Amino acid sequence: MAGRSRGRHLPAARAHCAAVKSEGAGRSSCACAVGAFGGRARHLWQRSPPPPYRSSSQIPCSVCHPFRRDLNATHSALLLHNTLSGLSSCLGKTPTINHQKMFHVFQYQPLRLITQNSLSSMHLKLMLSRPVALAQIRKSWFSSHSLLGNKNIILMGPPGAGKTTIGRIVGQKLNCPVIDIDDDVLETAWNMSVSEKLQNVGYEEFLEEEGKALLNFSASGSVISLSGSNPMHAAGMQHVKKNGIVVYLDVPTTVIMSRLKSMAVDRIVGLSAGNSLKDILQFRKPFYKRWHDIRVFCGEDVAAEVVAEKVLDAVKRYQDSELETFISTRSSRSGRSMEKDSRKYFSDVVIQGLAPDGGLFVPERRLPKFTAGEWQGLIEATYVERAEVILERCIHPADIPASKLAEIIGTAYGENFSCSKVAPIRHLAGNQFLLELFHGPTASFKDFALQLMPHLFASCIPRSCNYLILVATSGDTGSAVLDGFSRLHDTDKQRIAVMNFFPEDGVSPIQKSQMIGCQKENAWSVGVKSDFDFCQTAIKQIFTNSDFTGFLTVEYGTALAAANSINWARLLPQIVYHASAYLDLVHQGIIPFGSPVDICIPTGNFGNILAAFYAKMMGIPIRKCICASNENNVLTDFIRTGVYDLRGRKLISTFSSAVDILKSSNLERYLHLIANEDGQLVTQLFNQLENQGHFQLRKDLLEKLQQDLVAGWCSEEDCLAAIHSVYSTTGYILDTHTAVAKVVADRLQDRTCPIIISSTAHYSKFAPAILRALRIAEINQNPLSQLHLLSSYSALPPIHWGLLETLKKTGNGDHQVCAADMSVLMHHIETLIQNHFMKVF
């Protein structure tokens, strides 16, 4: 920051800087080691993007991956020699010294020498058991280092973020050198204050001079406080980042502006008559996001000592990726302790979807909890910024680096959403507010997960394998999955395909037309002559059929994965919009932060309402989650009685088809949580449900459940009546699912706090039911004509643009239809793989 005049002379202790630069470490020739492999290995061994394959010898193998042990072992022999020789060549080199004029702070033994000593005794183990050996390498490395080792902690952020003060505190705690780039590097090199330099040379030349100074700087085992403008020079940042962990001190813009005003800062780099301070701060944010390894989010009035502790905690988390593991809802505690070598990480569970024992993956250490101050710091933030902060805390950077995750989030919630607020909240009536979750490309809340998940999936999978995503949908999921995976880069679409199964007669005509219209070169829809429960059960059985999945892997080099809400990467993004809705109410002045709200959600598979409960666990003041069912009201009965009973129940086809579900998969995750992670109990309950068609909760668990959840259900007549009533009084049209939630909310709310109703789909998707609710007698059977008729009402919200365009372009295209037979579904899967992926001989 250039606002304060600073002295030109360094204390005597800073004179130890020497003009020395160490060359970067050599890299292995193994495709796995340099990042061609997916998941954690790529990001741990090399932080830069992997090179493209140039020959089949570069195809990565499962044995080179230190974390993923369940991939195709047939690749192992292809690269064993290359990997060993590559690692040996890397370890055999010694650092060279380039005696150029450079600042260098040296404190610890070079990392490469430490690594060489640590690895030399492990070559035999490496040759015999590479996954185990590489895990031991990492343990050895961490055990031989302090928090810093020879790496630097590099503090980055806007002017006024407190980098200098926090850097000194962190340095004191670690007993290591502290370097302020402004004071200790720039002013020394220029022999003048930073503000004088800026005034002398101007904005653009200042950035160039500042970058050159960074290029001539090197340090080891230090805490470095960058200037606010350092990240705007790419070459300088690349140089500094090579030997450090970049920590982004993310302080809300309003707080920064207040601090700068109190500090009487009159000049920062880039500020001119045509640019406001706020404009400059917003302009710099993408540069900070590009370079950061860790984000430390700082709310208002947080003491520097507290922020310093958060920095140290964040660095520890960054370095210790072993802690953030996932377990199955059906795993026993004793079994977990015996299976430490088969840990599952975020990248693993994204790929696998369903646990091998038939359970669902959940974080072993649960989700992180935000402080009230951290939530309040997000009140002024955009939806994308909120998503970045929340998801970075839930996804370890060893799985997806923070800068890459920010890029993915920006792509997922960008121009493909028709509303700039992404998930706006709208007042409906009284104390009721609608959370509009239908502004994505396929007009349902599923877009929030399925615009993000495909990119997460593509970042995690091995580059040598083909993946077929299997989806079962009761309506909205299918088109959302097809659209999301069709937006991948072309190279990813060549190795990732989607097959969507839906009940042929169990979705609305427009939903079916949309699923057919969303078929692309890597995405297909298949109608099944049955209901959603058969489709979902069939998918689960296929995943646990090791003979079939093994055959696909060996014969076609293809693995199966799931994109239904059973996949953790589907559930996680939904937490964001529940948190964001609450923050928007605070931002609009409806409630002060800390006041409770209720949330009412039309519920079938239990994923959306579970995400709301997770948001509550992370610190959002949600009082009750209200579960709204249609006439398939098994969840309502369960929440009221503790008895989950499918005996004698038949699925009823309703206007709200997306919640026409009897077996709620994500309920298993919730029961695992309230049962204190008792996997044996969860296994017992769901085995009983599968074999006998029912189970009953213990009294203590039912009491816990009823502290969190209340439930009600809505008839078809009441659903249509609610749509008509709301339109008549407000001019707003609810879709059938939101109408179900509205009816239940009216019955169950006590009006002592606001209630947020999740509007999960746009009414355009259910035009025949909406026209019936509005009492239109003559209904044209053509979906496009129905939308044009609805558009003539000029209601709120307007007709969904994406849905209208899809129907205009595609009409009713062709799709496959099959019988409700497992063998027939498996045949369709194999045929698709044969046609899309290259067969392995």
N, C-alpha and C positions, 0 to 999 in steps of 0.2 A: 504494500500500500504506500502511496506517495504523498499522503496528506500531512504527515508529521515530519518536521525537520529532524534529521538524526545526525549524530556525531560521525566523524570520518575515521576515527582511530579505534582500533580493536584492542581489547584487553590483552595483556601479555599471554594469557592462557590460549588465546586464539592464534598465536604465532606458530603453533605446532603444525599448521597446515603446510603440507609439502607438495611440490609439483610432481605428482606421480599419478599415473593412470594405469589401471589393470585391464588387460584385454578381456572380452567376454568369453565365457566358457564354451568349449566346443560341444557339438551336438551329435547324438548317435545317428547312425544311418538307418536304424530300424524304423520302419514306418510307424510302429506303435509308439516308440519312445518319443518321436518328434511330433506326435499329435494326430496321426491319421486315424487312430482308434478313437472311439466315442467315449462319452461319459467322463468319469473322474480322471482317468489316466492322462487324457489329452491335456486337461487343464492344469494338472499338477506338474507334469514334466515340461510342458511348454505353454506359455501364456499367449503366444502369438498364434494367428490362424494357421491351420495345417496346410501343407502344400498339396496340390492335386496329385493323384496317382499317375505315375509314368510307366509302370509296368506291373505285371501280376506279382512280382516278387515283393512289392510294397504293400500287398494286402495284409492288414494287421491280423494278429491271431489272439485267441482268448488267453493264452498263457502269458502274453506280454502285459495283460491288464491286471493291475494289482488288486482290483476290487471286484471285478465281475467274473465269477467262476462258472456260470451256468450257460455260457454261450457255446457255440459249436466247436467242439474240441478237434474236429477234423482239420482246422486251419493251423493247428499248433506246430506241426513239423515244418510248415512252409517257411517260417521265419526264425526258427530257433538259432540257426547259425548266424544269420544277419544280426539278430538282436544281441547275441552274446558278443560278437565281434564289435558291434557298434558301441555297446556299453564299455567294452574294454578300451576301445580307442578314446572314448570320452574320458574315462577314468585315468588313462595312462598319461594324459597331457599334463604339463605343469604350467602355472601361470607365467606369462611374460610381462615385463615392465616396459612401458613406453615413456621415456623421459621427456615428455612434452611439458609445457608450462600449464599445469593444472592444479587446482586446489584438491587436496586429498587429506581426509582425516582417517587415520588408520588405527584400529584398536584391537581387532580380533584376527585370529588365524583365518586365511582365506577359506571360503566355503569349499572350493574344489579340493583343497588338500585334506580338509576334514572329511569330506565325502569319500575321497580316495582311500583314506585310512579306514573309514568305516566299512567300505565295501570290499576291500581286498581279501578279508577273511571269509567272505561269503560266496565266492565264486562257485565253490562246489555245491552249496545249497541252491544257488541260482540255477545251475545246470540241472539239478535233480527235481526241484519243485519251485518253479518260477513265481507262481502267485503268492505262495507262502513267503518266499525269499524277499520279494519286493515289499511285502507288508512289513517284514522284519527290518528292511533297509530304512523305511520311513520311521519306524519306531526308534531305530538306532540314531538316526539323524536328529530327531526331536529330543531324545534323552541326552545327547551330547551338547545341546545348545541352551543358552538362556533364551529369554523371550525374543531377543534381537538376533543373537548370533552375529554374523558379519553383515546382516541386512540392516537397512535403514527404515525407520518409521518416518514417512513423508507426509506431513500435514498440509492439506490443500483445502482451499475454500475462498469465499469472497472476502474482500477487505472488511474488517470488522468482525470476522468469525472467531477471533481469539486465537489464531494459530500460534502467535509468538508466546503468549502467556501459557497456553496449554502445552506447547512444546517444552517450555522450561520445566513445568511441573512433571511432565512425563519423563524428561531427561533426569530429573532429580530422583524419581522413583526407580528408574532403571540404572542410575549411576553411570550415565554415558554422556558423551559430548552432545551439545545442543547447538545447532547451526541455524541462524536466521538468514535466509537468502538476501533479504534487503540489507541488513546491517553488516553481515559477516562476509558476504560475497560481492554483491553489486556495488555497495559504497566503497569497499576496499579496492575493487577492480577499477572503478571510475574515479576514485579520489574526490568524490562529491556526493552530496545527498541524492537520494532517488528523486525527490521532487525537483531538484535543480536539473538533473539529467533530463527528466521528462519535459521540463520547460525549455531546455536548450535544443533538444532534437525533435520534439514532436511525437505524436502517438505511434505512427507506423515504425519509424526508425527506433524508437524506444523499445518496442517489442522485439525487433531484430537484435538490438544490442543486448537486451536482457536474455534472449535465447542463446546468443553466443557465449555469454558468461556462464550459463548453465552447462553448455557443451564443454567448457573448460573447467568444470567442477566435478570432483569425485569425493565420496566419503564412504566410510564403512562403520557399521555399528553405532550409528548416530540417530538423533531425532532432528529432522530437518523441517523447518517451517518455510514453505514456499511463499512467494508473493502472490497476490490475488490474480495477477495477469500471467504468471509463469505458464499455466496450462494452455495458453493460447499460442504457444510456440511448439509445434509438433516435434521437431528434432530434439529440442532441449528436453522436453518431457520424456521422450523415448529413452534418452540417455540416462536421465535421473531414475526413471522407473526400473531400469535393468537391475539395479541392486537395492530395491526397496519395496515396501508395501505402502501403497498410496492410500491415505485415509482422508476421505472427503468430509469435512466439517460442514454439514448441511444445515444452515440456519435460515429460517423463514425470511423472505425479503423484507417484510415489514419490520422485523427485529433488527436486521442489518441497517436499514435506513435510519431507524431510531438511534442505533449506536453511533453511526457515522455523524449524525447531527449533534449528539452529545459530545463527541470527540472533536467537533469543529473541523472535520476533514473537508478541505475545500477543493481537492483535486484527486481524481483517480484516473488511471489509464483508460483513455477512450472517451472521457467526459468532455463534451463540447456544447456550444450553444444550441446545436440541433438535437442533442441527446440528453434525456433526463437520467438521473442517477438510477431510477427504477429500470429504465430501458437497458442501461449498461449491465446491471445485475442480472436481468433476464437473459441478455445476450450471452453472458458468460456460462450460464448453467449447462448447456450442451458440452462445453469443453470440460467441465468438472466431471460430468457423467462419463465422458469418453475415457478418462484416465484412471478413475478410481477403482481400487480393489475392494475397499470397505467404505461404507457410509456410516457415519455417526450422526444421527439426527438430533439436533439440539433445539429444544423449544425456547420460549422466552424465560428470562430470569433464571437460567441454570448456572450455578457457580462453576467457575473454571476447574476447580478441584473435582467436581462431579463429572464434568466432560472428560477430564483427563482419565478418570477411572473407566469411563465408557470407552475411551480409545484403547486402553489396555485390554479391557474385556473383549473388544471387537478384534484386536490383533490375536489374542489367544484363540478365539473362535476360528479365525481365519487359518491359523496354523494347525489347529487340532480338528481335522475333518472327521476323525474317527468317532466323535461323540454323537453326531447327528445321524443316527441310524433309524431304521424303520423295522417294525415287527408286525407279524400277522395277528389279527384279532383272535385267531384260534391257537396261538402258540402258548405253551405253558411256560411259567417262569423258570422251571428247572431246565426245560429244553433250550431256553435262550442262553443260559450260562454255558451249555455244552456246545453251542453253535456259533461261537465268536468268530470262527474263521469263515462263516457264511453270512456275514453282516450284509444288510441291504441298505443302500443309500438312495438319495432322491433319484439319481439317474437310473438306478436299477428298478425302482418301483414304477417310474414313468414307463419304462419299457415293458415290464412284466404285467402290470395292471393288477392281476389277481395273484395272491400268494399261492405257493405250491400246495398248501394244505387246504385250499378252498376258502381261506379267510381273506380279509381285506387289509391292506397295509395302512398302518397309522404310525406317526412319529413316536419313537420310544420315549423321548423326553418331553412329549407334548409340544404345543405351540408356544412361541415366545409371548410374553406379556408386555404390553407397552404401558408406560407411566401415563398418568393424566396429562402431564406436561407435554409428552411426546404427541399424544393425540391432539392436544390443543394447538401444537405447532403445525398440524396438518389442516387446520380449519380453513386457511386461506389458499391451500394448495389445490391444484387441478386434479382431476381423476387420475391422470397418468402419473403425476408426482406421488399421489397417495399409494397407487399400486406399486411403484418402485420401492418406496420405503417399506411397505408391508411385506412384499414378496421377497425382497433381499434378506429380510430377517428370517424367512421361512425356507429359503433355498440356499444351501451352502455354496460359496463361490468355487469350491473344488468341483462341484457339479456343473454349475453355469456361472462363469465370472460375472461380477456385478455389472461391468460395462456392457457385456453381451446381453444380460438380462434386461438392462435399461433399453437397449436397442430393440429387443423383442417386444417389450411392453409398448414402446412407442409405435411399432408397426401394428400391433394387435388392436390398439385403441386409437387409431388415427382416422384417416379419411374414409375408411370403411364403415364408420359409424356416422349416421346422418345428423346427430346432435353433438355439438361441440362439448357439451357437458358430459357426454357418454351415457351416464346414468342419472338423469335429472330427477328431482323430487318435486311433486306438484301437489298443491293443496286440493283436496276433493270437496270435503264438507265437514263442518264441525272440527273435531280433533283428528280427522282421518286424512292421511297423506298417501299419495301413490308414488311408489318407486318405479319409474318407467324403465323397464329392462328390455325394451323391444326395438331399440334404435340401431341394432346391428344389422348386418347384411341379410340375415334370414328371419328377422322379425321376432326373435324370442330370446329369453334370458340365456339360452344355451350358447349364444354367440360370445358371451363374456369369457367362458372357458375355452370355447372351441376356435376362437380367433387367436388365442394364446397357446394352447396346448400343442398344436402341430409343430410350432417352432421350438418349443421346449423339447418335444419328442425328437425332432431332427437333430437338435444339438446334443442329445444324450446317446443316440444309438451308434453302434459301430459302423464305420463307413463301408465295411466289406459285406454287410448282410442286407438282405431284402426283408422288409417287414410288411405284413398284411394286417391292417387294422380291422377288427371285427366289431360291429356295432349292432345292438338291438335297440329299437326305438319305438316309443308309443306315439310319436308324432313329430316333435320339434327337433330332437337330437339328430335325426338322419340328415336333414338338409344342412344343419349347422356343421356336422362333421364333414360332409362332402364339400361344403364351401370352404371350411377352414383348411383342410388338407390340399385343396386345389390351389390355394394361395402360396404354397411353398415354392421355393426356387426350383427351376426345372431339374437340376441335378438331384434334388431331394425327391421330386416326384417320380423319378426313374426307379428309386429304390423303396418308396413308400406308397402303398396302395390301400384303398379303403373298400370294404364290402359292408353294405348297410342292409340289415334284415328288418322288415317292418310288417305288422299284421295287415294283409292285403285289404281287408274290409274294416280295419279298426282305426283308421285315421281319416281326417276330413279330406274332401276332394281337393281342396287347395293345398293342403299339406302333401298329399300324394303327388300332385302336379309339381310342387316345389322340389320334392325329393327326386323326381324323375328329371326335372329340369336342371338340377344341380349336378347331374352325372358328368364327369369329366374323363380325361384320358387315364386317370389313376383312381377313379372313384365310381362305384356302381351301387345300384339299389336292387334288392330282391324282395318281392312281396311274398309273404308266407301265409298260407291259408290256415291261420290260427290266430291266437291273441298274443299280446305283448309278453305275458308271463311265459308262454312257450318259447318265444324268441330269446328272452333273457336267460331262461334256464338252459336252453340249447347252447348258447354262447359259453356259459359257465362250464358245461359238461365238455365242450370241445377243448377248452383251455386245460382242463384237468385230465384229458385223454392223452397220456404220455405216448402211447403207441402212434397216434395220429400226428401229434405235434413233432415227435421225433422223426417220423417219416418225412414230413414236410421239410424239416431242417436238413436231413441227410440227402434227400432226393432233389430238392430244389434250392437249398441254401436260404430258406425263408422261415422266419419266425413269426408267430402270431402275437398280436398285442391288442389291448382293449382301449376304446375311447369312451366307453360309457361312464356314468358317474361313479362306478366302482373304482376308476383310475384316480389316484390321488391328485394328479395334475388337472383333472376335471373339477375337483372339489375346491382346491386351494384358491383359484382366482375368484370364486364366488364369495369368499370372505370379504374381499375388497369392497364390493358394492354395498354390502350391509353396513360396513364401517363408514363408507363414504356417505350413505344416506343420513346416518346420524350426524355426521360432521356438517352436512349441508343444512340440516335443521338448526344447528347451532349458528352456522354462518348467516342464516336468514333471520336470526333473532327470535326464532320460535321458542327455543328453550336455551337456558344456560348450560354449559358443559357440566356433566354430572347428573343432570335430571334424567330420569329413566324414560324409556319408550317401550311400547309393545310392538311386536312384529307379527303380522299375519300372512301366511304363505300357503298358497294352494299346493298340496303335498301328495306325491305319489311314491317316488322312489327314495324320499327322505334326504336327498342330497342338499337341496336348497335350504331347507330349514336347519339341517346340520351345520351348514356354513354360517348361518346366523348365530347358532349356539357357539361355534368356534370364535366368531367375532366377539361374543360376550366374554368368553374365556380370555381373550386377548386384551380386554379392558374396556370395550364399548358398553355403556350402561343400558343394556337390554334387560327389561324386567321379565317379560313372558314371551315365549315363542308360541304362537297360536297356529296349530296344524289344522288346515281346512281341507276336508275331503269332499268328494262328490258321493254319489250313491254307492261307490265301491269304498265303503267306510270302515275297512278293517283297521286302519290306523286309529280312527276315532274310538272305536271299541277298545282297542288295545290300551290307549293312553288313559281311558276312563277306568278300565278294569284290571289291566295287567295281563290279560289273556289274549294271546295272538292265535286266532282260530280260523283256519281256512276250511274246516270240515263243512261240507254242504254249501260252500260259497261258490258262485259262478261269477265270472267277470261280466260286468254290465257295460255295454257300449253307451257312452254319454256324450254330451256336447263338449265336455272338457276332457278330450281324449288323452292328453298328456299325463293325466293323473288316474287313468284307468289301469290301476295296478293293484295287485293283491299281495305280492311279495316285495317288500320294500328293502332293497339291498343295503342301503346306507344305514338303516336302523341298526345293523350289526356293529357299526363303528360307535354309535352312541351308547349302545348297551355295554360294549367293551369299556367305554370310558367310565360310566357310572358304576360298573362292577369292579372298579379299581384294577382294570387290565387283567381280569381273570379269564384267560383264554380257554381254560378247561370248561368253565361255566358257559361261555359263549358257544363253544363247540357242542356242548350238550344240548343247549337250547335250539340251535339251528339244525342239528341232526334230528332232534325230535320233531321240529317243524317239517323237515324233509320227509321223514319216515312215517310220522303219525298225523301230520297236518295241523299241529297246534303245539303251543308251550305256554307256561304261566310263569311270570316273574315272582320272585320272593317279595314279601311285603316291604322289606327295607328298600329294595331297589325300586319298587313302585312308588314309594314315598319320595325318593330322590327324583324320579322321572317327573312326578306331578309338581315338584317345585320348579321345574324348568318349562314344562309343556302343558298346554291345555288344548282341547280339540273339539271340533264340531264338524257337521257335515251339511250338505246342501242338496236339495232335490233338483231335478231338471226344471220343474215349474218355477221354483224360487230363483234359480239361476237366470232364466229368461226374464222374469219379473224385475230382477235387480238391474239388468241391462237397460230395460225400458224406463225404469224409474230414474236412474242416474242420468240417462240421456234427456229425459223430459225436464229435469230440474237444473241440469248443468250444461247440457249440450255436449257432454263428453261420453264417448262410447267405450265401455269396458269389453274386453274379450271374455270368453266364457269362463276361463280359469280365474281371472281376476274377479269376475262376478261371484264365483264360488267363495273366494276369500272375503269379498265385501259382505256377503250374507252372513258368514260365520263371524266376522268382526263385529257386525251390528249386534249379534246375539251375545257375544262373549265379552266385549270390552266393558270396562267399568267407568270409562270416561274420566279417569283421574290423571291420565297422561296421554300424550299423542300416540297414535297407532299408525305404523307404516305398513301399508298393504303392498305386497310385491305384485306388480303388474307384469306377469311373466311372458306375455305374448301380445302381439298386435291383433286387434279384432279382425283385420283383413284376412287372417288365416282361417277364420271360421265364419266366412260371409253368410252361408245359408242359415246358420243358427242366429246370427246377428240380425239378418233381415226378418227372420221369424220373430225375434224378440221385439223388433221395431214395428211388427205387425204389417209387414208388406205381404200382400196376398199372392201376387204373381212373382215367382222366383225363377229366373232363367238358370238353367243347369250349367251353363258355361261359366267357369270360374272368373274369366276375364270380364265377362259382362256383369257378374255380381259385384266385382270391385268397382267398375265404372258406376254402377247404381249407388253403391255406398258413397262414392266420391261426390255424387251430386248432392248429398246432404250437408256438405261443408262442415262436418263435425270436427271435434277435437278428439284425438290427434288426427292429422290428415292421413290419407291412404299411404301405406308404407311403400316407399319408392323402390326399394330393392325387390320386394315381392312382385310388384307390378311389372318391373323390367324383366324379371325371370319368366313370368307367365307370357309376356309379350314375345319374348325371343323363342321360347321352347314349346309352348302349348302342352299337349299331352303326348310326350315322346314314348318310346318303347322302354319296357323294363321286363325283367324276368320274374316269373311267378313259380313258386314251388310248393310242394306238399309239406305238411307238418311232420317231417320225418328226419331224424338225425342224419341218416346215411345220405339223404338227398342234399341236405345243407352241406355236408362234408364234401360231396361230389362237386357242388357249386364252388366251394372254396378252392379245391384242387384245380378245377378248370380255369378259374381266374388266374391262379398262380402260373399255370402253364402258359397262359396267353400273355401275361404281363411281364413275368420275370424270366430271365435266361436260366434254362435248366442246367444243373451241375452234373457233370458226367464223371 
